[in-house]
Amino acid sequence: MTAALYAPSAVATGRDGSLVEEVRSAFDYLPATLAGNVAGVAVVGLLFGAVAPASVLLPWLLGFFALLLARALLGWRFRQARRSGALPRGDSRRWRRWRLAWNAGTLASGALWGATAWLFFELGDGNQRVGLIVTVYTFCIAAVPVLATQPRVYLAFAALCFVPMMARLLLDGQHHSLELASILLLIFTLTTALARNFRTALRRVIDLKLRADVLAEGLDRERAAADAARQSAEAANRAKTQFFAAASHDLRQPLHAMGLFAEALRLRRHDEPTLSLVNSINASVHALETLFSELMDITRIDAGGVVAEPRAFAVGDLWRRLELHHRPDAFEKGLDLRFRGHQRVLHADPLLVERVLRNLLTNAIRYTDDGGVLVAARQRGTRVWLEVHDTGRGIADADRERIWEEFFQVGQAPGATPGSERRGLGLGLAIVRRLASLMDAPLALRSRPGKGSVFSIGLPSGRLAPQPSPDATAAAGSGPAPSLAGRHIVVVEDDAAVLGGLQVLLQGWGAQVQALASAAEADAWLAGASARADLALVDYRLERGRDGLQVLDAMRERLGPGLPAIVVTGSSMGRLEDEALSRGFHLLLKPVAPARLRTLVGFKLAAQAG
């Protein structure tokens, strides 16, 4: 019964809500009440069955079982009414009628127990009388929880149980009977006080429960608001990521075309003012590309769009890609770029590792003015530490923690003209830290101001089948670029400005260019008898759902599976690297620096010739 009173549904606000829960709790307690009455009748029958005359005992038994049957039928009808929906919570009149019916059955039960005391008390000896008193008192105590919310009904029930017994003792007139009547009066008084105290405690519990429910409702509202805000933030974050992804290609295209046309102009005009302007344009395009790539990368990482997928791979493959990407930048500054530890094998996500090393290498070259940069892989226990050494300006002690923060940049070199250095947003090392955390890889830094720095990342060692030495291939990529004179290069690009820029640039380098503006034009060209190519330069995103890989497959099917290829993409952290490794082509990220494009074209043609 008490569990029903304390249940969340039992605590209702308002008088009607309390009435509903009071009646529901009373009828929930009815099966236990009936079972207790059956047990009480059995106890009295055992105590007085041998001494009570049948003319007294049988009517008493019939009366009790008739009442029990009537109350059981009342409980069944109540359950049926609730199941059928005939008892809406707002209909207080019906609920009062059901409470009245239940109270009538309770008072009738009290009257029968009072009659039991009147009929059987004088028939038994001391033990039987004590047993009868205990039985009646048990029912009075058991009624406290269920009738605590109706003090008048409880008082009437207890009086119906005890008053007939006390009256019987007083009529007896004997001294011990008067003492026993006084004891029963004391028991009645204490039981009534107990019921009052229970009612007070119950009200406090209900008040606390009501307050807890109010707090819980407020908490639910706040949680719902927080969930709505979180969902809104996630939707905004997804929209932001989708915007950056959609804008990536469109925003990179004009930068890509601008760089190509600027380089083509540089090849055609050799006067100093024009070359200075072209170099400024190229520097600005490169700076915009760096800023855009960093914003894209950190947005994808923070949005949870980057997941580490570790596998075993050779460090030598990574070194070759990094050298191909960064050697033009190092050459431009007159720096020596070296790689060591080609034979090491890692077990990590090769794309994320490459992105980390690219950021570290970019910073090393950017902040080194004399000397060189060394990239090394050293085995230490179960980890391979990838290290980027530079002979640059170094990092002051006060800045060594802050360099990992977003948008923090170290100061310019002493004596440098303000604004003369090409700088990013200060996101490169923040991206490195996030990617290292994704791979659970520790980072380390050693630096001496004025002497240089060493950035390191520790990655698990892996196992791989023996690979051929990359020295010959690396040497081919770092040597002089072969001439493009007489070479046939097929360019597939659906952006007219980019296609025109590539055509002018490649022809300026001496190549013969077949410019195709769509996948359909590529299909038509391949169907002709004169189709030939030494290298394919294909944009990844083309019109009508076609992509550059499909066009490349068609070219290789027609011109030979060994056709060297470069695929240009606008996504800086996509999964095309796996496709590049499996299909044997190279990736370039828009906007493509002309010097890097020239180096890569030469590398691919040299590799084909070798």
N, C-alpha and C positions, 0 to 999 in steps of 0.2 A: 504493500500500500504506500509506504513512504517513498519507494522508488517512483511510483506513479506521480506522487505529489511533486517530486523534485525534477521530474523529466522536463526538458525544455518546453514541450507543448503544454505542460501543466501550469506554466507561469504565464498568465495572460494579462494584458493591461486592460483596465476598465472593469466595471462591475459585471457586465454580461460575460466577459471572458473568464472571470473568476468563477461564475456560476457554472459555465460549461465545463471547466476543468474539475470543479468540485463534484459534479454529477458523474462525469466520466471516471474519475478516480474511485468514487464510491462503488460504481458498478464493476469496475475492474477488480475491486477487493471482494466482490460478492461471492465468487467461488470459494475463496479461503474462508469467508464467514460461514457459508453453508457447511463446509467440511468441518469447521470447528464446532458448529452446533451438533452435527451428527456425532462427533467424538464426545461432546459433553453429555448428550443423551445416553450414549453407551456407558459412560462412567457412572451416571446416576442410576441407570438400570442395574449395573453390577453392584452398586452400593445398597440399593433399597429394593431390588427385585424380590428378595426372599422375605422381606418384612412388610412390604406394602401390599394391601389388599388389591385384588384384580379390579375391583370397581373403581379404585382410585388410579391405579397405574395405567390401565388400558386407555381411558379417556385422555389422560395426560400424554401418552405416546401418540395417540391419534391426532391430538391437537398440534403437537410439535411437527409431526411429519406432514400434516396438511399445510402448516405454515412454511415449512421448508420447500414443499412442492410449489406453493404459490410464489415464493420468492425466486425459485429457480425459473419458473415460467416468466416472471417479470424480467429477469436478466436476459433470457432468450429473446423476448420481444424487443428489449432495448438494443440488443446487438443487431437484430434484423432491421430496426428503424435506422440505425447508423449506417448499415451497409446499403440500404435502399436510398439513402440521401434524404430521408424524411425528417431529419433533425438538423436543419441549418443552424450555424452558430449564432446567427442574429435573431433567431426566434426564441427569445427569453421565456415567453409564456409556456412553450412546450417543455423547455428544459426545467422550469419550475414544477410543472406537473410530474415529470419523472422524478425529481428530487423529493416531492411530496410522497409519491408512491414508495420510493425507497425508504424514506423516514418512517412511513407507516409500518412497513415490514420490520424495521429495526425496533420500533417501540413495541410492536406485538411480540417480538422475540424477547424483549426485556420483561414484558408482562408475564410471559410463560415461565421465564426463569424465576421471577418473583413468586409465581404460583408454585413452582417446584419447592422453594424454601418453605412456603406456607404449608404445603401438603405433606412433605416428607421429613422436615426437620425433627419433629417430635417422635418420629417412628424409629429413629436410629439411635445407636449408642454414640459415645464420644468420638470414636474414629470416623464413623459415618458422617457425623455432623461437621467435623473438620473438613472431610473430603468435599461435602456439599458447599461449605463456605469457600474453599479454595477454588472449586469449579466456577461458582458464581463470580468470585473476585477476578478470576482469569478472564472471563468475558468482559468485565468492566475495564480491565487494563487493555485488552485487545481492541476495545472500541475507541481508545484514546486517539490513535493516529487517524482513523477514518472519520471520526466526528469532531476532530479538533477545530475545524472551521465552522462548526455549528454548536457553540457552547450550550445553548438552551436544549437542543435535542440530546446532547450527551448527558446533561444534568437530569433530564427526564428519564433517559435509559437507565442511568445508575440508580436513580430513586426507585424505578420500577423493580430493579433487581434486589436492592437492599431493604427497602422500607417494609415489605411484607415479612421478611425474616426478623427484622427488629421488632415489628408489631407482634409477631408470634411470641418472641421472647418476653416482651413486656407484659403480655397477657398471662404468661405463665406465672409471673409474680414471685418466683423464687430468687434468692439472693444471687446465685451463680448465673441465673438467666439475665438478671439486670446487669451484672458485670459484663457478660458476653454481648448484650445489646449495646453497652457503652463502647466496647471494643469495636463492634461493627460500625457504630456511628463515627468513631475515630478513623476507621478504615475508609468509610465513605467520604469523610472530610479530606483526608490525605489524597485519595484518588481524584477528587474534584480539583484539589490544588495542583496535583500533578498534571491534570488535563489543561488547567489554565497556564501553567508554566510551559507545557509543550506547545500550546497555542501561541504563546509569546515568542518562543524560540523559532517556531515555524514561520511566523510572520517576519521575523528578522531574516531568516533564510530566504524567504520569498522576496523580501526587499532587496537583499544582496543579489539574488538571482535576476531580479528585474534590472538592477543596475548593471549586472554583468551582461545581460542580454542587450541593454542599450549600448554598452561599450562594444559588445561583439557586433551589433548592427553597424555602429560607427566604424569599427575596424573593417567590417566587410565592405562598407561603402568606400573607405579609404583604399582598401585592397583592390576593389573594382576600379576605382579611379586610377590607382597606380598601374593596374594591368592595362587599362585603356591608354594611359600615358605611355607605358612601355610598348604596347602594340603600335601606338601612333609613332613613337620614336623609331621602332623597328621598320615601320612602313616608310617613314621619312628616310631612314638610312638605306633601305632597299631602293627607294626612288633616287636617292643621291647616287648610289652605286650604279643603278641602271642608267642614270643620266650621264655619269662619267664614261660608262662603257659605250653608250650610244654616241656620245660626243667625241670619244677618243678618235675614231676613224675620221670624222668630219673635221675635227680641229687639227689633226695632224696633216691632213691632205694639203692645205695651203702652205703650211710650214715646209712640208716635203718639197712641193713645187718651187717655193721661194729659194730654198737652198740649191736646188738643181739649176735653176735659171741663173742664180748668182755665180755658180761655178762655171757655167757655160759662158757667161759674160767675162769672167776672169780669163778664160782661155782665149777669148777673141780680142780683148783689149789689154794692152801691156803698158799703158801710160800710168804713172805713179798715182795720180789722184783717183783714177777709176779703180785700180787695184786696192787702194786703201778703203774705198767705199765698199767694194765687194767683200773684202776681209771683214769689215764691220758688220755687213749683212750676215755673213756666215757665222760670225761670233754670236750675233743676236739670235739667229735661228737655233744654234746649238744650245744657247742658254734657255730659250723657250722650251726646247725639247727636254732638257734636263728637269726644269721646273714641272712641266706637265707630267713626265714619267714619275717623278717623286710623289706628286699629288695623287696620281692614279694608284700607285703601289700602296701608299699608306692608307688610302680610302678602302681598298680591297682587303687589306689586312685587318683593319679595325672593324670592318663589316663581317668578318668571319668567312670571307670568300677564299681564303688561302689555307689549305690543309696539307700538312707534311705527308709525303708518300715515300718513305725511305726504301732504298734498294741499293745493291752493290754496284759501284761504278768505278772506273779507273780515273785517277787524278790526272793522268796524261791527257785524256779527252777534254777534261775541264780546262787544263792549261792551254790547249790548242785554241779553244774557243775564246778564252780570255785574251790570249796574245793577238788573235785576229781582230778582236774588238778594240783593244787599247793601244796596240803598237802605233797606229797613226797619231794618237794624242801624245804619246811619249816622244815619237820622232819629231813632232812639231816643236816640242820644248827642248829638244836636244838631250833627252834623258835616256839612260841605258835601262832597258826593261828585260829582266831575266827571270827564268822559271826553273825551279829545282824540285826534285821528288816526284818525277813523272810515274815512277813505278808503284807508288802507294795506291791502295784501294780503300775506298770509304763505303760505309753503309749509312746513307742519308738520302735526303731528297736532292737530287742533282740540280734541279731548277732553283730551289731555294738557296742551296750552297753557291751556285753561280751568281745569283742576285746579290748575296752577301759580299762575295769577292769583288763583284763589279763595283759596288758602292765603295768598298775599301780601296780598290785600285784607283777609282776616279778621284777620291780624296787625296791619295798618295801622289798622284801625278799633278793634281791641281795645286797642292801646297808644297811641291818640290821644284826648286828653280835650278838646282845644279846637282849633278851626281846621277842617281838612278833609283830604280825601284826593283826590289827582289821579292818574288812570290815563291814561297817554299812550303813543302809538306814534310813534317818531321814526326816520326813515330815515337810516342811516349806512352808506354804501357799498352792499354787496350784502346787508346785514342790516337788519332792522327791530328796534329795541330797544324792548321793552315795559317801561315804567317805572311803578312804583307809588310816588308821593311822599306822604309824610305829614308832619304838623306835630306829631308825638308827641314822646315823651321822648328818642328817639335811642338809640344803642347805644354803650357804652363801647368804647374801643380793645381792651381785654383780652378782650372778649366776641365780637369780630367773626369769629373763626374758630370759636369754640365754638357759636355759634348754629345751625350746620348739623348739629351732632351730635344723635343721638337723646336725647330726654328732658332736654335742656338748656333752661332757661327763664331769661330775664333777671329781674332783681329787680323788686320792686314799685315803684310810683311813690313818691317821697318824700311822706310824710304819709299814705299810704294805710293803711287799717286792714287788718291781716293777715287774709287770707282773703276780703277784700271784692271782689277783682277776679276776674272770670270767666277762668279759665286752662285750657289744655288739658294734654296730656301732654308737650308739647315735641317733637312729631313733625312739625309742619307744615312747617318749613323742611327737615327731613331728607327729607320726601317731595318737596319742591321740588327739592332737590339730586339725588335719584334720578331724577326725571322729566326734569330738564334733561340728565342724563347719558344717559338713553335717547334723547333727541333730539339729542345732541351739540351742545347749546346752552350757550354760556358764561353764567355768572352774574356780576353785579357788585353792589357795595354801597357807597353813600356815606352817611355818617351824622355828625351833630354832636349830642352829648349836649345835651338840652334844646331842640334846634331841629328835629329830625326826621330822617327817613331816606329814602333812595331805593334800592329794590331793582329791578334790571334783569335782563332775560334777552334775549339776542340770537338772533334766528331768521332763517332765510333769507327773502328777499323773494320774493313770488310774483306770478303774473299771473292776472288774472281779468277776465271781461267786465265792462264798466262796470255798477255797481249804483246803484239809486236812492238818494238821500240819506236816511239814517236819522233825520234830525233830527226829522221830524214824528212818527215812530213812537216815538222815545225820549221825546219830550215828552209823548206820550199816556200812556206808562207812568209818568212821574214826576209827573203832575198829580194832582189830587184823585180818589180812587176813586169811581166812579159808584155810585149807590144800587142795592141789590139788591131793593128793593121791587117785587113783581110779577114778578120773574124766576124762570123755571122751571129748576132745576138737578137733573140726574139723577146720583145717586151709586150706583156699583156697587162693593161692598166685601164680601168674604166673611167678614170678622172682625166679629162682632156688636158688640163694644165700640167699634171704630173707626167702624163704620157709625152707631151711635147717637150718638157724639161729633160726627161730621160733620153729622148731621141737626140736632142741637140747635144747633150753632154757626152753620150756614148760616141756619136759621130765626131765630136771634137777630139775624142781620144783615138780616133782612127777606125772605129768599128763600123761594120755594115749593120744597120738596124732594121728589123721588121717590126713595125709598131702596130699593135692590134688593140682595138678599143673595147673589146668584149669577148666573152667566151664564144659567142656565135661566130665572130670574125676569126677566132682561133680555129674553130672547127672547119670553117670554109678554107682557111689557109692550109690546114693539114690535109684537106682533101685534094689539093692541087699537087701536081707532079713536081713542082720546083721547091717544095718545102725542104729546107735544110737549116740546121742551127748548130753552132758550137756551144751555146749556153742559152738557157731560158731564164728570164727575169720576170717573175709573175707576182702580181698583187694577190693577197689571200682572199680579200673580200671582193667579189664581183657581183654582177647584176643577176636578178631572177633566181636567187637561191643557189647559184653556182659558186664554187670557190676555186681558188688557184690550184689546190691539190688535185681536183678533178681535171682541170685543164692540163696540169703537169703530167698526170697519168696518161692522158690522151696523147700528149706529145711524145712521151717515152714509148708508148705503144707503136707510134708511127715512125719515130726517128731513132729509136734504140733505147734500151733500158739504162744505158750508161750516160745519158744526156746530163751534163752538169746543170744544176739549177740553183737559183736563189729565190726564196719566197719573201716578199716584203709584207709585214704585218703592222698593225697599229696597236696590238695588245702587248704590254710589256711583261706580263706575268701569266701568259696563257700556257697551255699544255702542248703547244705545237713543237716544242723541243723534242718530245718523244717521237713525234711523226718525222721530224728532221733526221733523227738518228736512224730510225727504221727505214726511211725511204731515201736517205742519202742526199739531202739537200741542205742548204744553209739558210738561216733566218736573218733578216735585217729588220730593225725596228724603225718605223717612221717617227720623225723625219730623218732620212738617211743622210749622213754626212758624206759629201762627194768623195773625200779622201778615203773614207772607210769603204765605200762602194768600189772605188778603183782598186783598193788593196784586195778586196774579196773577189772581184772579177778576175784579177790577175792570179790569185791563189787557185781558183777553180779551174782556170784554163791551164795553169802549170801542172796541177794535179792530173788533169786529163792527158796532157802531153806525156807526163811521166809514166 
